[in-house]
C-alpha cells in the first residue's frame, strides 16, 4: 500500500502530460510566491531601518550633510551600479550553469547572506551594515527573478507558456500580499534577526522548488526538447543592437518613452513620500508606517489585478486603460503641490505602486504585441536594461541636487512629464486597439513586408 501511494503521489513521471505541465506551473508559481514574499518583507524593513538610522543626524558625504531621504536617493543610485555588475555576473554564470542549477546557486548565496544579516542584526546596526542591507534587498529580487524566469522561458514552448504563466504570475501577486501583510501585522513584535531567519527558511524552500522543477524538466521528454543548456543561452543585447531596433520602430520608441517618463515621475513621487514620512514621524513609527503603506500597496494591486484589470482592458481597450495611472498621478501631484504633506504623499505612492504592479504593467507589456517578432526580444531587453535604468538614474538625480525646500515644486516638474507620458501611452495603446479591431494582431504580415523591403536592391 505504501509503495502504491509513493508511486501515485511522489513520482513526477507517473503524471499525465497535462498534469506534468500543471506540476511545473505550480512549482514555479511557488518559487515566484516565495521570491516576492521575501522581497516584500525586505522592502519595508530595509527602507525603514535606513531612514530611521539617518533621520536624526543625516548622512555626511564629505562636506555635504544629506537628509535621510536624500541619502536614500544616493543608495538607489548605488543600487543601479550594483545592478549592472550583478547582471554582468548573471550573464556569465548563465553560460556555464543550467537554469535551475543557477537558481539554486544564487539561492544558496542569498541564504548565506540572510544568515549573516540575522547574526549581525543582533549585535546592532552600523552605518556600513545599514547600507549593505539596503542594497542587498534589491539585488535579491533582481537576481532571483532573473534566474527564475530564465528557467521558465527556456524550458517551455509557446503553447505551454500560455498555460504556465497564469499560475506563476498569480503566485507572485499572492506572495507580495502575504509578505506585506505579515510585516504590517508583526513588524513591532518580531526583531529584525527573527525576520532574517524567516527569510532564510523561505529561501531554502525556494531552492527546494527549483530542484524538484529541474528534476521534472530534465528527465521528462515533454520539456527536454524546449530546454536550453548553458551553452545555448542567448547572447545579451548590446546597446548598439537595441538602439538600431529603437530607431526603426516607432512603437518601440513610444514604449521606451513611457518607461523613461514613468521612472522619472515615480522616483520623484517616492522621494516626496520618503521625505514626508521622515519629517512627520520618528523612531520605530517610521518602519511601522512603511510596512502599513506597502501592505496597502499589495492589497490594492491584488484587488485591481483580480477584479479590474481584465474588465478594463477588454471593455475600455488598452489606450484608455493605460492612461488610468498617469491621470491618477496628475490628480495626486496637483494635490501635493496645493497641500504638501503625508496624506497626498501616501496617496501618490500607493496609487503609483499598486497600479503599476497590476493594470498599468499588464497594459504596458501588451504594447509589445504589435512589434515584429525579430524586434521583440532585442527591443524589450534594451528598454528593460538600458532605458529603464538610465531614466531611473535621472529621476533619482533630480531631487538629489535640489533643495528639500523645493519639495512641493517637484510636483510642478512631474506634472507636465506625466501629461506627456499619458499622451504617448494613449497613442501606443491606440495602435494595438486598432489592430485588434481590424483583426490584425498577428504581426507576421508586417514582418514579411519588412523582409521584402529589405531585399529590394538599392540603386
C-alpha positions, -999 to +999 in steps of 0.1 A: +000+000+000+028+024+009+046+016-024+014+023-044+009+056-026+045+066-033+042+059-070+009+078-073+019+108-051+056+113-055+067+101-089+066+130-113+070+108-143+037+090-135+018+121-142-001+127-175+014+154-198-012+179-187-006+171-151+031+174-156+027+209-171+004+218-142+030+205-117+057+226-133+034+256-132+027+253-095+063+246-087+075+277-104+045+296-091+055+286-056+090+298-064+077+331-076+055+333-045+085+328-022+107+353-040+081+381-039+071+371-004+107+376+008+111+408-013+081+424+003+094+415+037+127+431+029+114+462+013+098+480+043+124+466+067+154+479+047+138+512+039+126+517+075+160+508+090+178+531+066+155+561+072+155+555+110+192+553+111+199+586+093+167+605+103+182+623+133+217+632+122+216+628+085+244+612+064+278+630+060+292+628+025+324+648+026+315+685+031+278+678+025+252+666+050+224+647+034+190+642+049+177+606+053+155+609+022+184+622+001+208+596+015+183+570+002+184+586-032+222+581-031+216+545-021+193+539-050+219+554-074+244+529-059+219+502-064+218+509-101+256+505-103+254+472-083+226+460-106+248+465-137+276+445-121+252+418-109+236+414-143+270+410-158+278+383-133+244+367-141+251+367-178+285+350-172+271+323-149+241+316-172+266+305-198+281+279-175+251+266-155+218+251-163+190+274-153+176+256-122+212+250-110+219+287-114+188+295-095+198+271-067+234+285-067+221+321-063+196+309-037+224+293-017+243+326-017+212+345-006+206+321+022+241+326+035+236+364+033+203+361+053+220+341+080+248+366+082+223+395+085+204+376+112+236+372+133+248+408+127+214+423+134+216+410+170+248+430+176+233+463+164+234+482+132+263+502+120+262+526+090+280+501+068+255+474+077+226+497+070+239+504+035+247+468+028+212+457+039+195+483+018+215+473-014+211+436-007+173+439-008+171+450-044+199+426-055+180+396-041+148+404-060+166+412-093+189+381-094+164+356-081+137+367-105+161+368-134+171+332-127+135+320-122+122+335-154+152+324-174+144+289-163+107+292-172+113+308-206+139+283-216+121+251-208+086+257-222+072+260-257+049+289-268+018+267-262+030+257-228+039+293-218+003+304-223-008+278-197+020+282-173+024+320-169-010+324-153-003+304-121+032+317-120+022+353-120-006+347-096+020+332-072+039+364-073+009+386-066-001+365-037+034+364-024+036+401-023+003+404-005+011+378+021+046+392+027+035+428+031+005+417+053+029+397+076+053+426+080+025+451+087+010+428+114+042+418+132+069+444+125+065+457+160+066+423+176+094+405+159+131+415+158+149+421+126+171+390+133+139+369+135+127+382+101+161+374+086+159+338+098+124+336+084+137+347+050+165+322+053+139+294+057+119+308+028+150+307+005+157+271+014+121+263+004+128+282-028+159+262-036+138+230-030+111+241-055+138+248-081+154+214-075+121+195-079+112+216-110+146+207-125+141+170-119+107+172-137+121+191-167+154+174-174+141+139-170+109+144-190+106+143-228+077+167-226+100+195-217+136+185-227+131+194-264+124+230-253+152+233-227+183+253-233+215+242-218+241+267-205+260+266-239+228+276-258+220+307-237+211+337-259+236+364-262+229+396-242+216+425-262+241+453-268+232+489-266+240+493-303+216+465-313+189+479-291+195+514-305+190+501-341+157+485-332+146+516-314+155+538-344+135+518-369+103+511-348+080+539-338+060+517-314+092+507-295+102+544-292+068+551-276+072+522-252+107+534-243+094+570-237+066+556-215+091+536-194+115+565-191+089+591-181+073+567-156+107+560-139+114+597-136+080+606-122+079+576-099+114+585-085+101+620-077+070+606-060+090+581-039+113+609-027+083+631-018+068+602+002+100+593+020+108+629+029+073+634+042+074+603+064+109+612+078+096+647+086+063+636+102+074+605+121+103+593+142+118+561+156+101+527+150+070+546+139+088+550+105+092+513+099+056+506+110+043+533+086+063+519+057+050+484+065+014+495+066+017+515+033+034+487+014+007+463+028-019+487+013+000+487-020-001+449-023-037+446-013-048+472-038-026+457-065-041+423-059-077+436-059-071+456-091-054+426-108-082+402-099-112+424-102-105+453-126-075+447-149-092+423-173-125+441-175-108+475-180-086+461-208-115+443-225-141+470-222-121+502-224-093+490-246-056+494-240-054+530-249-079+541-222-067+516-196-031+525-198-037+562-190-056+555-158-023+556-138-009+589-152-043+606-148-045+594-111-009+606-105-016+640-121-045+644-096-023+634-067+006+657-078-017+686-080-030+679-045+005+676-031+015+709-046-015+726-030-014+707+003+021+691+007+021+665+034+018+629+044-018+624+030-011+632-007+024+617-005+009+584+006-019+586-019+006+591-047+029+562-036+000+537-031-016+547-064+017+546-083+029+512-070-005+494-068-015+503-104+020+499-118+022+463-104-012+454-119-032+473-146-005+495-160+021+467-161-004+445-180-012+472-205+024+482-210+036+446-216+008+442-242+022+471-263+050+448-274+025+425-292+024+447-323+062+446-327+077+424-354+089+391-338+126+399-346+123+432-327+105+419-296+134+403-277+161+429-286+137+458-281+123+447-248+158+438-234+171+473-245+142+491-228+144+470-196+181+471-192+193+504-206+163+528-209+147+519-175+179+521-156+191+553-173+158+570-167+157+559-130+192+574-126+180+607-140+148+606-118+169+600-087+194+627-095+167+655-099+156+656-062+191+648-051+205+680-064+175+702-055+169+717-021+144+700+002+126+733+005+115+728-032+097+695-023+063+707-033+076+723-065+088+689-077+051+683-084+051+711-110+081+694-127+064+660-126+030+672-139+040+680-175+061+649-177+031+628-166+009+646-192+034+637-219+035+601-206-003+599-208-004+612-244+023+589-256+008+559-238-026+566-253-012+568-289+007+535-283-024+518-270-045+531-299-023+513-323-029+480-305-066+486-302-069+494-339-051+462-349-073+442-326-104+457-341-092+450-376-082+415-367-045+422-374-029+410-342-006+386-360+025+406-369+038+381-394+024+401-423+043+431-411+075+410-408+071+397-444+066+432-457+097+445-440+117+415-453+106+423-488+115+459-485+150+450-472+155+427-502+149+455-527+184+464-541+195+500-536+200+520-567 
